[in-house]
Amino acid sequence: MNEKEIKALVSLLDDEDREITGHVEKKIRSLGSSVIPFLETEWEGSFSPVVQRKIEQLIHDLQLSVMIDRLQAWKNGGALDLLEGMWIVATYQYPDLSLEKLRMDIEQLHYSIWPQFQDDMNPSDQVKLMNTLFYGSMNFGANTKSFHSASNSMINIVLENRRGNPITLCVIYMLIARKLGMPVYGVNLPNLFVLTYKQDKVQFYINVFNRGIIFLKTDIDHYIAQLNLKTQESFYQPCTHLEIIQRVLRNLILSYEKAGEPDKIREVEQILLSILDDELGE
Protein backbone atom coordinates (compact mmCIF):
# COMPACT_ATOMS: atom_id res chain seq x y z
CA MET A 1 0.00 0.00 0.00
CA ASN A 2 1.14 3.53 -0.69
CA GLU A 3 1.14 6.42 1.77
CA LYS A 4 -2.16 7.79 0.46
CA GLU A 5 -3.92 4.47 1.03
CA ILE A 6 -2.49 4.20 4.56
CA LYS A 7 -3.71 7.73 5.30
CA ALA A 8 -7.18 6.70 4.14
CA LEU A 9 -7.12 3.68 6.46
CA VAL A 10 -5.95 5.74 9.45
CA SER A 11 -8.73 8.29 8.82
CA LEU A 12 -11.26 5.51 9.49
CA LEU A 13 -9.86 4.73 12.96
CA ASP A 14 -12.29 7.16 14.62
CA ASP A 15 -15.33 5.78 12.82
CA GLU A 16 -18.25 5.20 15.18
CA ASP A 17 -18.87 1.75 13.70
CA ARG A 18 -16.71 -0.66 15.73
CA GLU A 19 -16.90 -3.26 12.99
CA ILE A 20 -15.29 -0.83 10.56
CA THR A 21 -12.54 0.23 12.98
CA GLY A 22 -11.87 -3.41 13.85
CA HIS A 23 -11.48 -4.26 10.18
CA VAL A 24 -9.20 -1.24 9.65
CA GLU A 25 -6.96 -2.17 12.60
CA LYS A 26 -6.70 -5.75 11.34
CA LYS A 27 -5.77 -4.50 7.87
CA ILE A 28 -3.07 -2.16 9.26
CA ARG A 29 -1.58 -4.97 11.38
CA SER A 30 -1.43 -7.19 8.31
CA LEU A 31 0.90 -4.66 6.64
CA GLY A 32 3.68 -5.53 9.12
CA SER A 33 6.43 -3.42 10.68
CA SER A 34 7.13 -1.48 7.47
CA VAL A 35 4.02 0.60 8.17
CA ILE A 36 5.30 1.88 11.55
CA PRO A 37 7.03 5.05 10.15
CA PHE A 38 3.81 6.00 8.35
CA LEU A 39 1.79 5.47 11.53
CA GLU A 40 4.22 7.64 13.50
CA THR A 41 3.79 10.42 10.95
CA GLU A 42 0.01 10.10 11.14
CA TRP A 43 0.16 10.21 14.95
CA GLU A 44 2.08 13.49 14.84
CA GLY A 45 -0.45 15.02 12.43
CA SER A 46 -3.56 13.84 14.25
CA PHE A 47 -5.62 16.13 16.47
CA SER A 48 -7.80 13.29 17.78
CA PRO A 49 -6.78 11.73 21.10
CA VAL A 50 -8.84 8.65 20.20
CA VAL A 51 -7.01 8.16 16.91
CA GLN A 52 -3.65 8.81 18.56
CA ARG A 53 -4.33 6.15 21.21
CA LYS A 54 -5.33 3.63 18.54
CA ILE A 55 -2.21 4.43 16.50
CA GLU A 56 -0.05 4.00 19.62
CA GLN A 57 -1.59 0.58 20.25
CA LEU A 58 -1.10 -0.45 16.63
CA ILE A 59 2.55 0.60 16.70
CA HIS A 60 3.06 -1.30 19.98
CA ASP A 61 1.40 -4.44 18.59
CA LEU A 62 3.55 -4.31 15.45
CA GLN A 63 6.72 -3.78 17.48
CA LEU A 64 5.79 -6.73 19.72
CA SER A 65 5.38 -8.90 16.63
CA VAL A 66 8.81 -7.81 15.36
CA MET A 67 10.35 -8.63 18.74
CA ILE A 68 8.85 -12.13 18.81
CA ASP A 69 10.01 -12.80 15.24
CA ARG A 70 13.54 -11.65 16.14
CA LEU A 71 13.64 -13.79 19.26
CA GLN A 72 12.44 -16.89 17.43
CA ALA A 73 15.01 -16.30 14.67
CA TRP A 74 17.70 -15.89 17.36
CA LYS A 75 16.65 -19.17 18.97
CA ASN A 76 16.41 -21.03 15.65
CA GLY A 77 19.88 -19.76 14.74
CA GLY A 78 21.32 -21.52 17.78
CA ALA A 79 21.00 -18.66 20.33
CA LEU A 80 24.73 -18.07 19.89
CA ASP A 81 24.96 -14.36 20.76
CA LEU A 82 23.82 -13.74 24.34
CA LEU A 83 24.07 -9.97 24.01
CA GLU A 84 21.76 -10.09 20.99
CA GLY A 85 19.23 -12.06 23.04
CA MET A 86 19.39 -9.50 25.86
CA TRP A 87 19.01 -6.69 23.33
CA ILE A 88 15.88 -8.27 21.87
CA VAL A 89 14.34 -8.53 25.37
CA ALA A 90 15.17 -4.87 26.05
CA THR A 91 13.43 -3.79 22.82
CA TYR A 92 10.15 -4.72 24.50
CA GLN A 93 10.41 -1.43 26.40
CA TYR A 94 12.96 0.31 24.17
CA PRO A 95 12.07 -0.59 20.54
CA ASP A 96 14.62 1.84 19.08
CA LEU A 97 17.52 0.49 21.16
CA SER A 98 20.71 -0.04 19.15
CA LEU A 99 22.46 -3.41 19.37
CA GLU A 100 25.67 -1.81 18.12
CA LYS A 101 25.54 0.71 20.98
CA LEU A 102 25.32 -2.18 23.47
CA ARG A 103 28.26 -3.91 21.76
CA MET A 104 30.32 -0.72 22.08
CA ASP A 105 29.41 -0.38 25.76
CA ILE A 106 30.54 -3.96 26.52
CA GLU A 107 33.69 -3.50 24.43
CA GLN A 108 34.55 -0.35 26.36
CA LEU A 109 34.18 -2.21 29.67
CA HIS A 110 36.36 -5.02 28.33
CA TYR A 111 39.09 -2.59 27.29
CA SER A 112 39.13 -1.00 30.74
CA ILE A 113 40.17 -4.38 32.23
CA TRP A 114 42.22 -5.87 29.41
CA PRO A 115 45.51 -3.94 30.01
CA GLN A 116 45.71 -5.35 33.55
CA PHE A 117 44.60 -8.85 32.62
CA GLN A 118 47.17 -11.62 32.07
CA ASP A 119 46.38 -14.99 30.52
CA ASP A 120 48.80 -16.78 32.83
CA MET A 121 47.04 -15.56 35.99
CA ASN A 122 45.50 -18.39 38.00
CA PRO A 123 41.67 -18.60 37.88
CA SER A 124 41.02 -17.11 41.32
CA ASP A 125 43.32 -14.15 40.59
CA GLN A 126 41.50 -13.56 37.31
CA VAL A 127 38.20 -13.39 39.19
CA LYS A 128 39.69 -11.16 41.91
CA LEU A 129 40.88 -8.70 39.25
CA MET A 130 37.44 -8.78 37.58
CA ASN A 131 35.78 -8.16 40.95
CA THR A 132 38.12 -5.30 41.86
CA LEU A 133 37.27 -3.41 38.68
CA PHE A 134 33.66 -4.53 38.16
CA TYR A 135 32.58 -3.40 41.63
CA GLY A 136 35.24 -0.70 41.95
CA SER A 137 35.94 1.67 39.07
CA MET A 138 33.00 0.34 37.00
CA ASN A 139 30.72 0.70 40.05
CA PHE A 140 28.38 -2.19 39.28
CA GLY A 141 26.27 -3.51 42.14
CA ALA A 142 23.04 -5.08 43.31
CA ASN A 143 19.82 -3.09 42.95
CA THR A 144 18.47 -3.91 46.39
CA LYS A 145 16.28 -0.78 46.61
CA SER A 146 14.21 -1.64 43.53
CA PHE A 147 14.84 -5.37 43.24
CA HIS A 148 11.60 -6.17 41.39
CA SER A 149 11.75 -3.25 38.95
CA ALA A 150 11.37 -4.26 35.29
CA SER A 151 14.37 -2.05 34.48
CA ASN A 152 16.61 -4.64 36.18
CA SER A 153 15.92 -6.97 33.26
CA MET A 154 16.81 -4.33 30.65
CA ILE A 155 20.53 -4.59 29.90
CA ASN A 156 20.73 -1.03 28.53
CA ILE A 157 19.38 0.40 31.81
CA VAL A 158 21.68 -1.75 33.95
CA LEU A 159 24.67 -0.66 31.84
CA GLU A 160 23.60 2.95 32.33
CA ASN A 161 22.69 2.86 36.04
CA ARG A 162 25.23 0.18 37.06
CA ARG A 163 22.56 -1.49 39.21
CA GLY A 164 20.71 -4.68 38.41
CA ASN A 165 19.30 -8.03 39.47
CA PRO A 166 21.40 -11.23 39.72
CA ILE A 167 20.90 -12.45 36.16
CA THR A 168 21.53 -9.15 34.32
CA LEU A 169 24.62 -8.41 36.42
CA CYS A 170 25.83 -11.96 35.71
CA VAL A 171 25.27 -11.49 31.97
CA ILE A 172 27.30 -8.27 31.86
CA TYR A 173 30.07 -9.77 34.03
CA MET A 174 30.12 -12.89 31.83
CA LEU A 175 30.19 -10.94 28.55
CA ILE A 176 33.25 -9.02 29.75
CA ALA A 177 34.92 -12.13 31.19
CA ARG A 178 34.41 -14.13 28.00
CA LYS A 179 36.03 -11.35 25.96
CA LEU A 180 39.02 -11.72 28.28
CA GLY A 181 39.11 -15.45 27.52
CA MET A 182 37.76 -16.57 30.89
CA PRO A 183 35.71 -19.83 30.80
CA VAL A 184 32.76 -18.35 32.66
CA TYR A 185 29.16 -19.55 32.23
CA GLY A 186 25.72 -19.00 33.73
CA VAL A 187 24.19 -21.41 36.25
CA ASN A 188 20.44 -21.66 36.94
CA LEU A 189 20.12 -21.99 40.71
CA PRO A 190 16.66 -21.82 42.31
CA ASN A 191 15.91 -18.20 43.31
CA LEU A 192 19.41 -17.09 42.35
CA PHE A 193 21.44 -16.87 39.16
CA VAL A 194 25.22 -17.29 39.49
CA LEU A 195 28.27 -17.97 37.32
CA THR A 196 30.67 -20.87 37.19
CA TYR A 197 34.32 -20.79 36.21
CA LYS A 198 34.82 -24.15 34.50
CA GLN A 199 37.87 -25.39 32.67
CA ASP A 200 39.47 -28.84 32.69
CA LYS A 201 39.39 -30.01 36.33
CA VAL A 202 38.90 -26.51 37.76
CA GLN A 203 35.37 -25.48 38.69
CA PHE A 204 34.07 -22.97 41.19
CA TYR A 205 31.20 -20.50 41.36
CA ILE A 206 30.83 -16.72 41.47
CA ASN A 207 27.96 -14.85 43.15
CA VAL A 208 27.94 -11.67 41.07
CA PHE A 209 24.96 -10.24 42.96
CA ASN A 210 27.03 -10.45 46.16
CA ARG A 211 30.15 -8.65 44.93
CA GLY A 212 31.66 -11.65 43.15
CA ILE A 213 32.09 -13.92 46.16
CA ILE A 214 33.66 -17.25 45.14
CA PHE A 215 32.04 -20.43 46.46
CA LEU A 216 32.23 -24.18 45.87
CA LYS A 217 29.99 -27.14 45.03
CA THR A 218 29.57 -27.96 48.72
CA ASP A 219 28.06 -24.49 49.23
CA ILE A 220 25.47 -25.26 46.54
CA ASP A 221 24.78 -28.58 48.30
CA HIS A 222 24.02 -26.70 51.52
CA TYR A 223 21.94 -24.08 49.68
CA ILE A 224 19.78 -26.75 47.99
CA ALA A 225 19.39 -28.61 51.29
CA GLN A 226 18.17 -25.42 53.02
CA LEU A 227 15.53 -25.02 50.30
CA ASN A 228 14.46 -28.65 50.80
CA LEU A 229 14.87 -29.34 47.09
CA LYS A 230 16.01 -32.44 45.30
CA THR A 231 19.49 -32.05 43.78
CA GLN A 232 19.61 -31.59 40.01
CA GLU A 233 22.64 -31.55 37.71
CA SER A 234 21.45 -28.21 36.30
CA PHE A 235 22.15 -26.59 39.70
CA TYR A 236 25.87 -27.18 39.18
CA GLN A 237 26.52 -27.02 35.44
CA PRO A 238 26.47 -24.27 32.79
CA CYS A 239 23.11 -23.40 31.26
CA THR A 240 22.50 -22.30 27.68
CA HIS A 241 22.01 -18.78 26.36
CA LEU A 242 18.41 -19.72 25.56
CA GLU A 243 17.81 -20.74 29.18
CA ILE A 244 19.25 -17.42 30.33
CA ILE A 245 16.87 -15.42 28.12
CA GLN A 246 13.92 -17.56 29.24
CA ARG A 247 14.80 -16.80 32.85
CA VAL A 248 15.14 -13.07 32.11
CA LEU A 249 11.61 -13.14 30.65
CA ARG A 250 10.28 -14.97 33.72
CA ASN A 251 11.86 -12.29 35.90
CA LEU A 252 10.17 -9.67 33.76
CA ILE A 253 6.79 -11.36 34.24
CA LEU A 254 7.35 -11.31 38.01
CA SER A 255 8.25 -7.61 37.85
CA TYR A 256 5.00 -6.79 36.07
CA GLU A 257 3.06 -8.95 38.54
CA LYS A 258 4.55 -6.93 41.41
CA ALA A 259 3.68 -3.70 39.56
CA GLY A 260 0.13 -4.85 38.79
CA GLU A 261 0.39 -4.57 34.99
CA PRO A 262 -1.74 -7.44 33.59
CA ASP A 263 -1.43 -6.38 29.93
CA LYS A 264 2.36 -6.52 30.09
CA ILE A 265 2.23 -9.84 31.94
CA ARG A 266 0.17 -11.34 29.10
CA GLU A 267 2.50 -9.93 26.45
CA VAL A 268 5.71 -11.18 28.09
CA GLU A 269 4.10 -14.59 28.67
CA GLN A 270 3.36 -14.63 24.92
CA ILE A 271 7.01 -13.75 24.20
CA LEU A 272 8.27 -16.48 26.55
CA LEU A 273 5.95 -19.11 25.04
CA SER A 274 7.33 -18.30 21.59
CA ILE A 275 10.80 -19.58 22.60
CA LEU A 276 9.96 -22.48 24.89
CA ASP A 277 10.78 -25.95 23.58
CA ASP A 278 7.61 -28.01 23.13
CA GLU A 279 9.34 -31.19 24.26
CA LEU A 280 10.05 -29.64 27.68
CA GLY A 281 6.34 -29.44 28.32
CA GLU A 282 6.69 -25.88 29.58
C-alpha positions in Angstrom: 0.0 0.0 0.0 1.1 3.5 -0.7 1.1 6.4 1.8 -2.2 7.8 0.5 -3.9 4.5 1.0 -2.5 4.2 4.6 -3.7 7.7 5.3 -7.2 6.7 4.1 -7.1 3.7 6.5 -6.0 5.7 9.5 -8.7 8.3 8.8 -11.3 5.5 9.5 -9.9 4.7 13.0 -12.3 7.2 14.6 -15.3 5.8 12.8 -18.3 5.2 15.2 -18.9 1.8 13.7 -16.7 -0.7 15.7 -16.9 -3.3 13.0 -15.3 -0.8 10.6 -12.5 0.2 13.0 -11.9 -3.4 13.8 -11.5 -4.3 10.2 -9.2 -1.2 9.6 -7.0 -2.2 12.6 -6.7 -5.8 11.3 -5.8 -4.5 7.9 -3.1 -2.2 9.3 -1.6 -5.0 11.4 -1.4 -7.2 8.3 0.9 -4.7 6.6 3.7 -5.5 9.1 6.4 -3.4 10.7 7.1 -1.5 7.5 4.0 0.6 8.2 5.3 1.9 11.5 7.0 5.0 10.2 3.8 6.0 8.3 1.8 5.5 11.5 4.2 7.6 13.5 3.8 10.4 10.9 0.0 10.1 11.1 0.2 10.2 15.0 2.1 13.5 14.8 -0.4 15.0 12.4 -3.6 13.8 14.2 -5.6 16.1 16.5 -7.8 13.3 17.8 -6.8 11.7 21.1 -8.8 8.7 20.2 -7.0 8.2 16.9 -3.6 8.8 18.6 -4.3 6.1 21.2 -5.3 3.6 18.5 -2.2 4.4 16.5 0.0 4.0 19.6 -1.6 0.6 20.3 -1.1 -0.5 16.6 2.5 0.6 16.7 3.1 -1.3 20.0 1.4 -4.4 18.6 3.5 -4.3 15.5 6.7 -3.8 17.5 5.8 -6.7 19.7 5.4 -8.9 16.6 8.8 -7.8 15.4 10.3 -8.6 18.7 8.8 -12.1 18.8 10.0 -12.8 15.2 13.5 -11.7 16.1 13.6 -13.8 19.3 12.4 -16.9 17.4 15.0 -16.3 14.7 17.7 -15.9 17.4 16.6 -19.2 19.0 16.4 -21.0 15.7 19.9 -19.8 14.7 21.3 -21.5 17.8 21.0 -18.7 20.3 24.7 -18.1 19.9 25.0 -14.4 20.8 23.8 -13.7 24.3 24.1 -10.0 24.0 21.8 -10.1 21.0 19.2 -12.1 23.0 19.4 -9.5 25.9 19.0 -6.7 23.3 15.9 -8.3 21.9 14.3 -8.5 25.4 15.2 -4.9 26.0 13.4 -3.8 22.8 10.2 -4.7 24.5 10.4 -1.4 26.4 13.0 0.3 24.2 12.1 -0.6 20.5 14.6 1.8 19.1 17.5 0.5 21.2 20.7 0.0 19.2 22.5 -3.4 19.4 25.7 -1.8 18.1 25.5 0.7 21.0 25.3 -2.2 23.5 28.3 -3.9 21.8 30.3 -0.7 22.1 29.4 -0.4 25.8 30.5 -4.0 26.5 33.7 -3.5 24.4 34.5 -0.4 26.4 34.2 -2.2 29.7 36.4 -5.0 28.3 39.1 -2.6 27.3 39.1 -1.0 30.7 40.2 -4.4 32.2 42.2 -5.9 29.4 45.5 -3.9 30.0 45.7 -5.4 33.6 44.6 -8.9 32.6 47.2 -11.6 32.1 46.4 -15.0 30.5 48.8 -16.8 32.8 47.0 -15.6 36.0 45.5 -18.4 38.0 41.7 -18.6 37.9 41.0 -17.1 41.3 43.3 -14.2 40.6 41.5 -13.6 37.3 38.2 -13.4 39.2 39.7 -11.2 41.9 40.9 -8.7 39.3 37.4 -8.8 37.6 35.8 -8.2 40.9 38.1 -5.3 41.9 37.3 -3.4 38.7 33.7 -4.5 38.2 32.6 -3.4 41.6 35.2 -0.7 41.9 35.9 1.7 39.1 33.0 0.3 37.0 30.7 0.7 40.0 28.4 -2.2 39.3 26.3 -3.5 42.1 23.0 -5.1 43.3 19.8 -3.1 42.9 18.5 -3.9 46.4 16.3 -0.8 46.6 14.2 -1.6 43.5 14.8 -5.4 43.2 11.6 -6.2 41.4 11.7 -3.2 38.9 11.4 -4.3 35.3 14.4 -2.0 34.5 16.6 -4.6 36.2 15.9 -7.0 33.3 16.8 -4.3 30.6 20.5 -4.6 29.9 20.7 -1.0 28.5 19.4 0.4 31.8 21.7 -1.7 33.9 24.7 -0.7 31.8 23.6 2.9 32.3 22.7 2.9 36.0 25.2 0.2 37.1 22.6 -1.5 39.2 20.7 -4.7 38.4 19.3 -8.0 39.5 21.4 -11.2 39.7 20.9 -12.4 36.2 21.5 -9.1 34.3 24.6 -8.4 36.4 25.8 -12.0 35.7 25.3 -11.5 32.0 27.3 -8.3 31.9 30.1 -9.8 34.0 30.1 -12.9 31.8 30.2 -10.9 28.5 33.2 -9.0 29.7 34.9 -12.1 31.2 34.4 -14.1 28.0 36.0 -11.3 26.0 39.0 -11.7 28.3 39.1 -15.5 27.5 37.8 -16.6 30.9 35.7 -19.8 30.8 32.8 -18.4 32.7 29.2 -19.6 32.2 25.7 -19.0 33.7 24.2 -21.4 36.3 20.4 -21.7 36.9 20.1 -22.0 40.7 16.7 -21.8 42.3 15.9 -18.2 43.3 19.4 -17.1 42.3 21.4 -16.9 39.2 25.2 -17.3 39.5 28.3 -18.0 37.3 30.7 -20.9 37.2 34.3 -20.8 36.2 34.8 -24.1 34.5 37.9 -25.4 32.7 39.5 -28.8 32.7 39.4 -30.0 36.3 38.9 -26.5 37.8 35.4 -25.5 38.7 34.1 -23.0 41.2 31.2 -20.5 41.4 30.8 -16.7 41.5 28.0 -14.9 43.1 27.9 -11.7 41.1 25.0 -10.2 43.0 27.0 -10.5 46.2 30.2 -8.6 44.9 31.7 -11.7 43.2 32.1 -13.9 46.2 33.7 -17.2 45.1 32.0 -20.4 46.5 32.2 -24.2 45.9 30.0 -27.1 45.0 29.6 -28.0 48.7 28.1 -24.5 49.2 25.5 -25.3 46.5 24.8 -28.6 48.3 24.0 -26.7 51.5 21.9 -24.1 49.7 19.8 -26.8 48.0 19.4 -28.6 51.3 18.2 -25.4 53.0 15.5 -25.0 50.3 14.5 -28.7 50.8 14.9 -29.3 47.1 16.0 -32.4 45.3 19.5 -32.1 43.8 19.6 -31.6 40.0 22.6 -31.5 37.7 21.4 -28.2 36.3 22.1 -26.6 39.7 25.9 -27.2 39.2 26.5 -27.0 35.4 26.5 -24.3 32.8 23.1 -23.4 31.3 22.5 -22.3 27.7 22.0 -18.8 26.4 18.4 -19.7 25.6 17.8 -20.7 29.2 19.3 -17.4 30.3 16.9 -15.4 28.1 13.9 -17.6 29.2 14.8 -16.8 32.9 15.1 -13.1 32.1 11.6 -13.1 30.6 10.3 -15.0 33.7 11.9 -12.3 35.9 10.2 -9.7 33.8 6.8 -11.4 34.2 7.4 -11.3 38.0 8.3 -7.6 37.8 5.0 -6.8 36.1 3.1 -9.0 38.5 4.5 -6.9 41.4 3.7 -3.7 39.6 0.1 -4.8 38.8 0.4 -4.6 35.0 -1.7 -7.4 33.6 -1.4 -6.4 29.9 2.4 -6.5 30.1 2.2 -9.8 31.9 0.2 -11.3 29.1 2.5 -9.9 26.4 5.7 -11.2 28.1 4.1 -14.6 28.7 3.4 -14.6 24.9 7.0 -13.7 24.2 8.3 -16.5 26.6 6.0 -19.1 25.0 7.3 -18.3 21.6 10.8 -19.6 22.6 10.0 -22.5 24.9 10.8 -26.0 23.6 7.6 -28.0 23.1 9.3 -31.2 24.3 10.0 -29.6 27.7 6.3 -29.4 28.3 6.7 -25.9 29.6 
